Structure formats: C-alpha cells, structure tokens
C-alpha cells in the first residue's frame, strides 16, 4: 500500500516538474521574442527620456566637434605647429580611452543618472575653460588646452556609457533601435557642431562661442537633473569587473573589432583629403560635399542595420569586413592591381568606393556591441542589467577611443612613407585577416557547443 502511494506521489512530482519546465521554457521563449527587433515601438515616456538623453549626448558631441574648424586657426596664430594641434585634439580621445572602462564599472555602483549629469558637467566646464584659455599667455595655451580636452574626453565617455546604459535599461526600445537612433543623432550632432561653431565664431568670436556651447550644456544638465529617472541596480553590486569580462572567450576579439574599425576609419579620414588634393587637385569644399553624401548614406542605411543586427549579428560583421577588404583594394587603387589599372588613379573610383564602404561601415560599428552584449549575457553576466550594459558600453568606447588615438598617428605615418594606395591596401588585408579569425572563432564555438547568445545558453542548460 505504501509503495503504491509512494509511486503515486512520485508520478505527481514528475508531472509537476514537467509542467514547471514547460512553463519555464514558454517564458524563456516569450523573453527571447521580446528581445527581437520589433520596430520602433515606444511609449511617450520612453520617447521623452530618449530625447532628453540624446540632447545631452548630442550637446557633448557638439562641444567636441565645433573646435575642429576653429581651434587650429587660433593655434596657428600663436605659432603652434600641426603636430601640437594634433596633440590637443588627441587629448580628447586619450581622456575617453582612459575613463571608459572605469565608467562602465562605476555606472552600476552609482547610478546612470549621476554619471550622466557628471559627464555633462565636465563637458560644460571644458568648453568654458577652452574659451577662457584664449586669453592666457601663448606659452601656456598648449598645455592648458590639452588639459581641457582631457576633461572633455572624460565627460564624453561618461555621457556615452551612462546614457546608453540608461536607455537600454529604462525604456522598451530594443537594442538595435537604441543603437541606430543614438548613432544617427550623434552623427547629425557632429555636423551641426561644426556648422554652428563656424556661424557663432563669425558672429560673436571664438571665446563667446565656447561660452555659448558650455552654457548650452549647463542648461541641458539642469534638465537632466529634473527629468532623468534615478535607476538603481537591483542585482548584485559586486558583479564581475572589466578584466573578468575580457577573459570571456571572444570578448577580446570583439574589442579588436571595435578598435580596428575606428583605427581604419580615422586613418582613412585623415589621409583621404591630402590624397585627393595632391593627386586630383580637388578643393576642400568638394571633399566636404562628397563626405557629406557619404555620411548621409551611412545614416540612411542605419535603420536597416538596426533591424538586422538582432538576428544576423555575426553574419553582418563578416559580410561587412569582407566587402570592405575588397573595396579598399580599389580605392587607391592598390599597387597590387597594377596589372589592371597600370598605375592610373581615378577620382570617381575613389569617391564611389568610399561611399559604398559607408554602407557596410554601420554594420561593423554597431554589430560588435550587440555581439558583445549577447556573449556577456550568455556567459553569466546579468540580463537586462545596468552593470552589464555599462560594462559593454565601456569596453566598446574604450576600444574606439584607442583606435581614434592610433588611427591618425599610424595612418599618417604609413601615408607619408608608402602613400594612400598602400595605406588602404594594408587595411584591406588587416580587415580580411580579422574576418578569417572571426570565422575560425565561430566554428570553434560551434564545435565546442559554447553559446554565443543567452538564448543558446538557455537551450544548452535545458538539454543538460
């Protein structure tokens, strides 16, 4: 009799376990479906928060970009060389590189709101300082502006990392949607900063232009204090740090993806105008026009990329790298193709290949972030967590900052020694090699039955 009851109880327990497992699987499927790109679905509250955060991020970009046409003119008047001017601009990327990883770790230990406001304050202060340093002694101008640009870079890393973490955590926008909108707005803000800086400089002068941008950031910071929600991390605050993240198989590779993309992009951007001017006698206005068209193509393709990166993350990365590595051979064109072009260079060919590369540029710019986030969540990092979002955003910004430092310097050196055709050839082979290593990595992960996404991790766990 007891044995019969025990058997009956055992069967009931088994039924309950099966039912619980089915419910869990159902919930996981619902969660996975909710994480897929579902268009630009939003609530008005989400839209308001998005606008406020992007205003501050766009303002920080304007504070950085308006100086590009203005600072060199001021610096040259007091006798600074192009090398010193380059160091002043590079200081911004140094500050961004040095602080991004730390900000990614701290954003969950404080709150995204605190880091966002602090970053806005640093950007505002740096703009006021640059305006004040216009009146200092010529001997102090260089060192003081380097310091101000370092502060600006630190502020930008805080605004970028905390803003992205906040939008991913506090809104119902999907990851692809957030990345696309942020990238598009920041690209527009960069162009607006340059145009507004030139206009205001003609109207009120260099110093007052700096003060206006600094005051604009100050007003935005006050709005942030009143509007942005104070989201606290509910999980374990002693979560894994940046170095633990980099130990995850594949994260170093994705870090190198972000670094290589920025390295190649900034190197091309710095060397292309000189190549076009010296080779074809093209004016700076013509160069600016076609670069504007290329940027418009980039922004136009961004929404489609946002739709695809949630489903075809690594496929997009590989296709983009392979397309770029091929097109770069034709941009110069490469000396390796002399049997086709016989040493001739074509302005229209360079312009067309540059604009075509912009179609794939958005993929290698945004997809590694999504791939890194998936990999972190698949290997034990908290899902839908400020800490995880902050760590990934910090890692990506750190890699991009390092690439922005190395790109102009390394690309400029290669350009001076070997010329533009060899420069793009070298980068083409670098990108092809990176695509090859990525393919080997993906095959290895598949053979070892290791997950690349949280959904794959759940499936493996339930099979066991």
Buried (B, 14 or more C-beta within 10 A) or exposed (E): EEEEEEEEEEEEEEEEEEEEEEEEEEEBEEBBEEBEBBEEEBEEEBEEBBEBBBBBBBBBBBBBBBBBBBBBEBBEEEEBEEEBBBBBBBBBBBBBBBBBBBBBBBBBBBBBBBBBBBBBBBBBBBBBBBBBBBEEEEEEBBEBBBBBBBBBBBBBBBBBBBBBBBBBBBBEBBBBBBBBBBBBBBBBBBBBBBEBBBEBBEEEEBBBBBBBBBEBBBEBBEEBEEEBEEBEBEBEEEBBEBEBBBEBEBBEBBBBBBBBBBBBBBBBBBBBBBBBBEBBEBEEEBBEEBBEBBBBBBBEBBBEBBBBBBEBBBBBBBBBBBBBBEBBBBBBBBBBBEEEBEEEBBBEBBBBBBBBBBBBBBBBBBBBBBBBBBBBBBBEBBEEBBBBBBBBBBBBBBBBBBBBBBBBBBBBEBBEEEBBBBBBBBBBBBBBEBBBEBBEBBEEBEEEEBBBBBBBBBBEEEEE
